Amino acid sequence: MIETNVLEELFCQRQETKALSEILCYKGCERWLYGYMLEQVEEEHLRRYKFAVEIVKDKVVLDVASGCGYGSYLLAVEGKAKKVFGLDISEDAVRYSNYRYSHENISRVVGDATEYKFIEKYDVITSFETVEHIADYEKYLGNIEQVLLKKGLLIISTPIVNITTTKPYNPHHVIEWNYIDFHKLMSKYFNVKEVYFQNIVLFSDFKKQSFFDKILKKLKIKKFKYRNKIPFEKYEKQYDLADIKSGFQMLVCEKKIIL
């Protein structure tokens, strides 16, 4: 047992060192590792799970792309979920999470969310920063729709862009949607109940500057103030959608009831 714990600890430390090196070399890493991310990125991930924590008490939860496992741990411990099932395509991620964030109410497996054959249905499904990584995202949405209970909720987040693109800046993403296209996609499978935004950047945030102003800014002689981004807010048509440049969108969805 002691030998096993040492091996698992060494494995976890290697994953953490890798995350730190990616941050130093590339100013960020794609897979969230709690405690080893840039502050804003970590806060964005935590805020999504904190939202879910409020609604999972005594619920059976599916956490898709559960990653390092800290989010599932929050759902079980702070959210007091009855049971949390974590699914991730990475064997390393599941191994890490099972050692760092084990809990009696959490089980985790390695699997592809587009193909995985679930054996039960769920009160709540969380899918944070996942769908943009999946080439066959329609198959993925259809698969998780099948295992959402009639009165269940899906909480799903993804980046938001001005124009939907299949060639996003992030090389790990196969697609990024604007608000209208993502809302339309989700509405094919679910009823969209609420929408939340995170750290929205607007084109109008970047006011036109003269060539002289740009020189002063470059020389750090003059500072320009931009609108402070809001970490988390409910979307209630406070933005002109055409003005949105980037950020994140999170949709709370219900099962479609076919009469």
Protein Blocks (a to p, Z undefined) as FASTA:
>chain_A
ZZmmmmmmmmmmmmmmmmmmmmmmnopafbdcehiacfklmmmmmmmmmmmmmmmgoiac
ddehklnommmmmmmmmnopabdcdddfblklmmmmmmmmgcfkbccddddfkloccfbd
cfbdcdehkllmpmblmlmmmmmmmmpcfkbccdddddddfbdcfbdfblkbgbdcdfkl
mmmmmmmmmccfbdcdehiacfklmccddfklmmmmmnomaccddddddfbacdehkacf
klpmbdcddddddddddZZ
